[in-house]
Amino acid sequence: MGKSEDDEPITIGEVTVMAGTDMALLCEIGGDEHWIPRSQLLVMYGNEVERVGDVGELIIPRWLAR
């Protein structure tokens, strides 16, 4: 079975990492805060935010962005 559209990567720009745990990052996106599971960061596609204080593009699966 092939990948669905929901598995495709989506890029969200101007994301700031506010806090983090071993399991997730608290990211400010468009003025709102969202917890993003570290397991869903798509580093292979060039994700730029991984640690507290990072600012850049967040790349995650489309299903999570919804």
CORLINUR-V790684 format. One record per residue. N is the residue number from 1. PHI is phi in degrees with one decimal (none if undefined). Layout:
BEGIN
N | PHI
N | PHI
END
This chain:
BEGIN
1 | none
2 | -80.3
3 | -71.5
4 | -90.5
5 | -58.8
6 | -63.9
7 | -85.9
8 | -65.4
9 | -72.6
10 | -130.0
11 | -105.1
12 | -118.5
13 | -88.9
14 | 55.9
15 | -98.6
16 | -116.0
17 | -85.5
18 | -91.8
19 | -158.6
20 | -159.6
21 | -127.3
22 | -63.4
23 | -100.6
24 | -154.1
25 | -116.1
26 | -92.4
27 | -112.8
28 | -91.6
29 | -130.0
30 | 59.5
31 | 86.4
32 | -109.8
33 | -103.2
34 | -137.9
35 | -83.5
36 | -116.9
37 | -62.3
38 | -58.4
39 | -65.5
40 | -103.0
41 | -72.1
42 | -93.6
43 | -60.1
44 | -63.6
45 | -98.7
46 | 101.3
47 | -50.0
48 | -105.2
49 | -114.7
50 | -140.4
51 | -134.8
52 | -56.2
53 | 96.6
54 | -65.1
55 | -131.1
56 | 166.2
57 | -88.9
58 | -101.2
59 | -120.1
60 | -138.0
61 | -65.5
62 | -55.7
63 | -61.0
64 | -75.1
65 | -66.2
66 | -68.1
END
